[in-house]
Structures are given as structure tokens and as C-alpha cells.
């Protein structure tokens, strides 16, 4: 059972646990959309909203999944209506290109949604089919055009790399196709195969480490040439269009997580809502909580902030923990600064270019 919140986070994540189809690589909490199940889930979500404390206004709302746009128009309207009046600065909804139509696009605008994250993944239709996607690149083009005409110009596209059967030429074509659509933001993700996914059960593997590294280096070096600066390890944006919601995670701010499959952090408590839809329907507050020690929280803070190109604001760390990051991490941090993996300008602690590429190793040293 979740404890009462002691803080009022300004950021809200809501997880929609339904998809029209299951992608072969996906390990998020999801199930095949069924109207009756989605109605019951909305009932439970409405109860959770009533039982928990939402601030009068939110800085960001992010509705992810699953596939929020897999809901019927009436259900999507009900979901968005539950969050009306929160006036977020940034309001994002994830969408599958094959599940956006004029009615849903207009509905998003009517409820104040001003940013949509689209699961493009690839521009190669054969590769899309091979990974279990049911949309084509033509669907992505149509979805982008429809949303832009409706008035939502702040669009983010997801791209996957290191997929079975994917070549460097396929990736290059996908990058060119994505940039041709002029999104404001592009997220890139390497394939990770979990054992309970379709790929995992089939014994499929991502590409070899060298090829995966070559693909990431191509993305790292090419997207800036199209005007997308890398502000986080896997995220590129036009200036001023960085994901405000995701930055709350990387800046180690508190955030609320609603629905099964969501996570949240409030004060020194981190929680994971139940992954079971049936359990959530019985108890919308079902969750596992972890009380963070100061040492846990300090490490998580530096871990998340170093994912950003600009790194950790030293004054933020001191404000949170009442100790300097240099005192907290002592000789380990000094050794990384001396070897040049980490740098500081007196205001920030950040990775060098070399350090950014070996971030996991740096975090292992600090841990």
C-alpha cells in the first residue's frame, strides 16, 4: 500500500496498459486492447485520482504506455477529461502512427495536449514488420502531417537501432526520413531483449556490440548536423524543445506515477505501481515502495544528472543533500576528475566527451 505523499510533485506520468498489437521487443506493462478491460481500467484510474493528491496545477503531464491512442475515442476523451484543468506547460501523449486519426488528433488539442511522441522506430517497412510493428512509414508520415495540421507542432519521433536484420544503410535511411518530417525532438534507443518478450522467447539477439556502437556513433554525429543537439545520452532536440517532463527525471525531481506499470518518486520514497492489471483493478493504490537512504539518493541523483550533456548543477546537489558532491563522493570523484572522465567548471559536474561514452563505467566507479 502506498504511503501518503509528503510533497507535491509538479510532474505526472500516467501509464496506459493497452496496445492494439504487441511488439516483439516490448517489456513495458501492456496487454491487448479490449474495450471492457479498458473501461474497467478507467474506473480504477478515476478511483486512484480521487484517493491521491494531485496539485492544482502541474508543470508537465506525460501519458505513456502501452499505447494511449489505442483507446477508443470515447475512452481517450474520458482519460483526458480526468486530467482537465491542470494547465501543464508541457502535455505529452505517446502515439502509435497507426492509431491516430482526425478525431483523436482534434481531441488531444481540445484537452490541451501540446506535444506528441510518435513511435516511428524505422522507415523500413520490412524491418517494422519483422519487429512486430503494424504501421508503415506512410502511416508515420500521415500521422505527423495530421497532428501538425491540427496544431500540435511539438512532435518527438522514436528510432530504434541494433535491431535483428538492421543494416547501417537502413538506419541512415531512417534518420534521413525522420529528419525530413521536421520533428522538434528525436529519441534513439538500442534494442534490449528481455526474456519475457516475444524476441526473448524466440532466442533473438541484438546486433553485435561493435555494430551497435557504430550505429550510436552515427546517430551521435549525424543528428546534430540536422539541427538536433544531444542533450541526454539518447535524446536529441531542436533548441528549446528538450523534453521538459523527462528532464524532471534526469534532474532528479519528484514526480507522480499513476496507473499500473507507473513509477514515481516523492521525497525519499520511490515506488513502483503494480504491474498486474487485475491487481490494479482491485486496489488502485497497490505498489511496492522503497525508502531511499541518503547514500542511495545521492548516487541516483548523480547517476541521472550525468546522463545530461550539461551534467549536474552543483548548487542543486547541495540544496538537496546539504553537502557538496565532492565531499559526498570524495576520492572516487577526484580520481575521475584527474583522469579526465569527469570535468567541472565550478558550477557543474559533467562528463568529458570521452567520459560521456563510458558513462556506465564512471557510475560503476562511483558506486
Secondary structure as a PSIPRED ss2 file (coil, helix, strand):
# PSIPRED VFORMAT (PSIPRED V4.0)

   1 X C   1.000  0.000  0.000
   2 X C   1.000  0.000  0.000
   3 X C   1.000  0.000  0.000
   4 X C   1.000  0.000  0.000
   5 X C   1.000  0.000  0.000
   6 X C   1.000  0.000  0.000
   7 X C   1.000  0.000  0.000
   8 X C   1.000  0.000  0.000
   9 X C   1.000  0.000  0.000
  10 X C   1.000  0.000  0.000
  11 X E   0.000  0.000  1.000
  12 X E   0.000  0.000  1.000
  13 X E   0.000  0.000  1.000
  14 X E   0.000  0.000  1.000
  15 X E   0.000  0.000  1.000
  16 X E   0.000  0.000  1.000
  17 X C   1.000  0.000  0.000
  18 X E   0.000  0.000  1.000
  19 X E   0.000  0.000  1.000
  20 X C   1.000  0.000  0.000
  21 X C   1.000  0.000  0.000
  22 X C   1.000  0.000  0.000
  23 X C   1.000  0.000  0.000
  24 X C   1.000  0.000  0.000
  25 X C   1.000  0.000  0.000
  26 X C   1.000  0.000  0.000
  27 X C   1.000  0.000  0.000
  28 X C   1.000  0.000  0.000
  29 X C   1.000  0.000  0.000
  30 X C   1.000  0.000  0.000
  31 X E   0.000  0.000  1.000
  32 X E   0.000  0.000  1.000
  33 X C   1.000  0.000  0.000
  34 X C   1.000  0.000  0.000
  35 X H   0.000  1.000  0.000
  36 X H   0.000  1.000  0.000
  37 X H   0.000  1.000  0.000
  38 X H   0.000  1.000  0.000
  39 X H   0.000  1.000  0.000
  40 X H   0.000  1.000  0.000
  41 X H   0.000  1.000  0.000
  42 X H   0.000  1.000  0.000
  43 X H   0.000  1.000  0.000
  44 X H   0.000  1.000  0.000
  45 X H   0.000  1.000  0.000
  46 X H   0.000  1.000  0.000
  47 X H   0.000  1.000  0.000
  48 X H   0.000  1.000  0.000
  49 X H   0.000  1.000  0.000
  50 X H   0.000  1.000  0.000
  51 X H   0.000  1.000  0.000
  52 X C   1.000  0.000  0.000
  53 X C   1.000  0.000  0.000
  54 X C   1.000  0.000  0.000
  55 X C   1.000  0.000  0.000
  56 X C   1.000  0.000  0.000
  57 X C   1.000  0.000  0.000
  58 X C   1.000  0.000  0.000
  59 X C   1.000  0.000  0.000
  60 X E   0.000  0.000  1.000
  61 X E   0.000  0.000  1.000
  62 X E   0.000  0.000  1.000
  63 X E   0.000  0.000  1.000
  64 X E   0.000  0.000  1.000
  65 X E   0.000  0.000  1.000
  66 X C   1.000  0.000  0.000
  67 X C   1.000  0.000  0.000
  68 X H   0.000  1.000  0.000
  69 X H   0.000  1.000  0.000
  70 X H   0.000  1.000  0.000
  71 X C   1.000  0.000  0.000
  72 X C   1.000  0.000  0.000
  73 X H   0.000  1.000  0.000
  74 X H   0.000  1.000  0.000
  75 X H   0.000  1.000  0.000
  76 X H   0.000  1.000  0.000
  77 X H   0.000  1.000  0.000
  78 X H   0.000  1.000  0.000
  79 X H   0.000  1.000  0.000
  80 X H   0.000  1.000  0.000
  81 X H   0.000  1.000  0.000
  82 X H   0.000  1.000  0.000
  83 X C   1.000  0.000  0.000
  84 X C   1.000  0.000  0.000
  85 X C   1.000  0.000  0.000
  86 X C   1.000  0.000  0.000
  87 X C   1.000  0.000  0.000
  88 X C   1.000  0.000  0.000
  89 X C   1.000  0.000  0.000
  90 X E   0.000  0.000  1.000
  91 X E   0.000  0.000  1.000
  92 X E   0.000  0.000  1.000
  93 X E   0.000  0.000  1.000
  94 X E   0.000  0.000  1.000
  95 X E   0.000  0.000  1.000
  96 X C   1.000  0.000  0.000
  97 X H   0.000  1.000  0.000
  98 X H   0.000  1.000  0.000
  99 X H   0.000  1.000  0.000
 100 X C   1.000  0.000  0.000
 101 X C   1.000  0.000  0.000
 102 X H   0.000  1.000  0.000
 103 X H   0.000  1.000  0.000
 104 X H   0.000  1.000  0.000
 105 X H   0.000  1.000  0.000
 106 X H   0.000  1.000  0.000
 107 X H   0.000  1.000  0.000
 108 X H   0.000  1.000  0.000
 109 X H   0.000  1.000  0.000
 110 X H   0.000  1.000  0.000
 111 X C   1.000  0.000  0.000
 112 X C   1.000  0.000  0.000
 113 X C   1.000  0.000  0.000
 114 X C   1.000  0.000  0.000
 115 X E   0.000  0.000  1.000
 116 X E   0.000  0.000  1.000
 117 X E   0.000  0.000  1.000
 118 X E   0.000  0.000  1.000
 119 X E   0.000  0.000  1.000
 120 X E   0.000  0.000  1.000
 121 X E   0.000  0.000  1.000
 122 X C   1.000  0.000  0.000
 123 X C   1.000  0.000  0.000
 124 X C   1.000  0.000  0.000
 125 X H   0.000  1.000  0.000
 126 X H   0.000  1.000  0.000
 127 X H   0.000  1.000  0.000
 128 X H   0.000  1.000  0.000
 129 X H   0.000  1.000  0.000
 130 X H   0.000  1.000  0.000
 131 X C   1.000  0.000  0.000
 132 X C   1.000  0.000  0.000
 133 X C   1.000  0.000  0.000
 134 X C   1.000  0.000  0.000
 135 X C   1.000  0.000  0.000
 136 X C   1.000  0.000  0.000
 137 X H   0.000  1.000  0.000
 138 X H   0.000  1.000  0.000
 139 X H   0.000  1.000  0.000
 140 X H   0.000  1.000  0.000
 141 X H   0.000  1.000  0.000
 142 X H   0.000  1.000  0.000
 143 X H   0.000  1.000  0.000
 144 X H   0.000  1.000  0.000
 145 X H   0.000  1.000  0.000
 146 X H   0.000  1.000  0.000
 147 X H   0.000  1.000  0.000
 148 X H   0.000  1.000  0.000
 149 X H   0.000  1.000  0.000
 150 X H   0.000  1.000  0.000
 151 X C   1.000  0.000  0.000
 152 X C   1.000  0.000  0.000
 153 X C   1.000  0.000  0.000
 154 X E   0.000  0.000  1.000
 155 X E   0.000  0.000  1.000
 156 X E   0.000  0.000  1.000
 157 X E   0.000  0.000  1.000
 158 X E   0.000  0.000  1.000
 159 X E   0.000  0.000  1.000
 160 X E   0.000  0.000  1.000
 161 X E   0.000  0.000  1.000
 162 X C   1.000  0.000  0.000
 163 X C   1.000  0.000  0.000
 164 X C   1.000  0.000  0.000
 165 X C   1.000  0.000  0.000
 166 X C   1.000  0.000  0.000
 167 X C   1.000  0.000  0.000
 168 X H   0.000  1.000  0.000
 169 X H   0.000  1.000  0.000
 170 X H   0.000  1.000  0.000
 171 X H   0.000  1.000  0.000
 172 X H   0.000  1.000  0.000
 173 X H   0.000  1.000  0.000
 174 X H   0.000  1.000  0.000
 175 X H   0.000  1.000  0.000
 176 X H   0.000  1.000  0.000
 177 X H   0.000  1.000  0.000
 178 X H   0.000  1.000  0.000
 179 X H   0.000  1.000  0.000
 180 X H   0.000  1.000  0.000
 181 X C   1.000  0.000  0.000
 182 X C   1.000  0.000  0.000
 183 X C   1.000  0.000  0.000
 184 X C   1.000  0.000  0.000
 185 X E   0.000  0.000  1.000
 186 X E   0.000  0.000  1.000
 187 X E   0.000  0.000  1.000
 188 X E   0.000  0.000  1.000
 189 X E   0.000  0.000  1.000
 190 X E   0.000  0.000  1.000
 191 X C   1.000  0.000  0.000
 192 X C   1.000  0.000  0.000
 193 X C   1.000  0.000  0.000
 194 X C   1.000  0.000  0.000
 195 X C   1.000  0.000  0.000
 196 X C   1.000  0.000  0.000
 197 X C   1.000  0.000  0.000
 198 X H   0.000  1.000  0.000
 199 X H   0.000  1.000  0.000
 200 X H   0.000  1.000  0.000
 201 X H   0.000  1.000  0.000
 202 X H   0.000  1.000  0.000
 203 X C   1.000  0.000  0.000
 204 X C   1.000  0.000  0.000
 205 X C   1.000  0.000  0.000
 206 X C   1.000  0.000  0.000
 207 X C   1.000  0.000  0.000
 208 X C   1.000  0.000  0.000
 209 X H   0.000  1.000  0.000
 210 X H   0.000  1.000  0.000
 211 X H   0.000  1.000  0.000
 212 X H   0.000  1.000  0.000
 213 X H   0.000  1.000  0.000
 214 X H   0.000  1.000  0.000
 215 X H   0.000  1.000  0.000
 216 X H   0.000  1.000  0.000
 217 X H   0.000  1.000  0.000
 218 X H   0.000  1.000  0.000
 219 X H   0.000  1.000  0.000
 220 X H   0.000  1.000  0.000
 221 X H   0.000  1.000  0.000
 222 X H   0.000  1.000  0.000
 223 X H   0.000  1.000  0.000
 224 X H   0.000  1.000  0.000
 225 X H   0.000  1.000  0.000
 226 X H   0.000  1.000  0.000
 227 X C   1.000  0.000  0.000
 228 X C   1.000  0.000  0.000
 229 X E   0.000  0.000  1.000
 230 X E   0.000  0.000  1.000
 231 X E   0.000  0.000  1.000
 232 X E   0.000  0.000  1.000
 233 X C   1.000  0.000  0.000
 234 X C   1.000  0.000  0.000
 235 X E   0.000  0.000  1.000
 236 X E   0.000  0.000  1.000
 237 X E   0.000  0.000  1.000
 238 X C   1.000  0.000  0.000
 239 X C   1.000  0.000  0.000
 240 X C   1.000  0.000  0.000
 241 X C   1.000  0.000  0.000
 242 X C   1.000  0.000  0.000
 243 X C   1.000  0.000  0.000
 244 X H   0.000  1.000  0.000
 245 X H   0.000  1.000  0.000
 246 X H   0.000  1.000  0.000
 247 X H   0.000  1.000  0.000
 248 X H   0.000  1.000  0.000
 249 X H   0.000  1.000  0.000
 250 X H   0.000  1.000  0.000
 251 X C   1.000  0.000  0.000
 252 X C   1.000  0.000  0.000
 253 X C   1.000  0.000  0.000
 254 X C   1.000  0.000  0.000
 255 X E   0.000  0.000  1.000
 256 X E   0.000  0.000  1.000
 257 X E   0.000  0.000  1.000
 258 X E   0.000  0.000  1.000
 259 X C   1.000  0.000  0.000
 260 X C   1.000  0.000  0.000
 261 X C   1.000  0.000  0.000
 262 X C   1.000  0.000  0.000
 263 X E   0.000  0.000  1.000
 264 X E   0.000  0.000  1.000
 265 X E   0.000  0.000  1.000
 266 X E   0.000  0.000  1.000
 267 X C   1.000  0.000  0.000
 268 X C   1.000  0.000  0.000
 269 X E   0.000  0.000  1.000
 270 X E   0.000  0.000  1.000
 271 X E   0.000  0.000  1.000
 272 X E   0.000  0.000  1.000
 273 X E   0.000  0.000  1.000
 274 X C   1.000  0.000  0.000
 275 X C   1.000  0.000  0.000
 276 X C   1.000  0.000  0.000
 277 X H   0.000  1.000  0.000
 278 X H   0.000  1.000  0.000
 279 X H   0.000  1.000  0.000
 280 X H   0.000  1.000  0.000
 281 X H   0.000  1.000  0.000
 282 X H   0.000  1.000  0.000
 283 X C   1.000  0.000  0.000
 284 X C   1.000  0.000  0.000
 285 X C   1.000  0.000  0.000
 286 X C   1.000  0.000  0.000
 287 X E   0.000  0.000  1.000
 288 X E   0.000  0.000  1.000
 289 X E   0.000  0.000  1.000
 290 X E   0.000  0.000  1.000
 291 X E   0.000  0.000  1.000
 292 X C   1.000  0.000  0.000
 293 X C   1.000  0.000  0.000
 294 X H   0.000  1.000  0.000
 295 X H   0.000  1.000  0.000
 296 X H   0.000  1.000  0.000
 297 X H   0.000  1.000  0.000
 298 X H   0.000  1.000  0.000
 299 X H   0.000  1.000  0.000
 300 X H   0.000  1.000  0.000
 301 X H   0.000  1.000  0.000
 302 X H   0.000  1.000  0.000
 303 X H   0.000  1.000  0.000
 304 X H   0.000  1.000  0.000
 305 X H   0.000  1.000  0.000
 306 X C   1.000  0.000  0.000
 307 X C   1.000  0.000  0.000
 308 X E   0.000  0.000  1.000
 309 X C   1.000  0.000  0.000
 310 X C   1.000  0.000  0.000
 311 X C   1.000  0.000  0.000
 312 X E   0.000  0.000  1.000
 313 X E   0.000  0.000  1.000
 314 X H   0.000  1.000  0.000
 315 X H   0.000  1.000  0.000
 316 X H   0.000  1.000  0.000
 317 X H   0.000  1.000  0.000
 318 X H   0.000  1.000  0.000
 319 X H   0.000  1.000  0.000
 320 X H   0.000  1.000  0.000
 321 X H   0.000  1.000  0.000
 322 X C   1.000  0.000  0.000
 323 X C   1.000  0.000  0.000
 324 X C   1.000  0.000  0.000
 325 X H   0.000  1.000  0.000
 326 X H   0.000  1.000  0.000
 327 X H   0.000  1.000  0.000
 328 X H   0.000  1.000  0.000
 329 X H   0.000  1.000  0.000
 330 X H   0.000  1.000  0.000
 331 X H   0.000  1.000  0.000
 332 X H   0.000  1.000  0.000
 333 X H   0.000  1.000  0.000
 334 X H   0.000  1.000  0.000
 335 X H   0.000  1.000  0.000
 336 X H   0.000  1.000  0.000
 337 X H   0.000  1.000  0.000
 338 X H   0.000  1.000  0.000
 339 X H   0.000  1.000  0.000
 340 X C   1.000  0.000  0.000
 341 X C   1.000  0.000  0.000
 342 X E   0.000  0.000  1.000
 343 X E   0.000  0.000  1.000
 344 X E   0.000  0.000  1.000
 345 X C   1.000  0.000  0.000
 346 X C   1.000  0.000  0.000
 347 X C   1.000  0.000  0.000
 348 X E   0.000  0.000  1.000
 349 X E   0.000  0.000  1.000
 350 X E   0.000  0.000  1.000
 351 X E   0.000  0.000  1.000
 352 X C   1.000  0.000  0.000
 353 X H   0.000  1.000  0.000
 354 X H   0.000  1.000  0.000
 355 X H   0.000  1.000  0.000
 356 X H   0.000  1.000  0.000
 357 X H   0.000  1.000  0.000
 358 X C   1.000  0.000  0.000
 359 X H   0.000  1.000  0.000
 360 X H   0.000  1.000  0.000
 361 X H   0.000  1.000  0.000
 362 X H   0.000  1.000  0.000
 363 X H   0.000  1.000  0.000
 364 X H   0.000  1.000  0.000
 365 X H   0.000  1.000  0.000
 366 X H   0.000  1.000  0.000
 367 X C   1.000  0.000  0.000
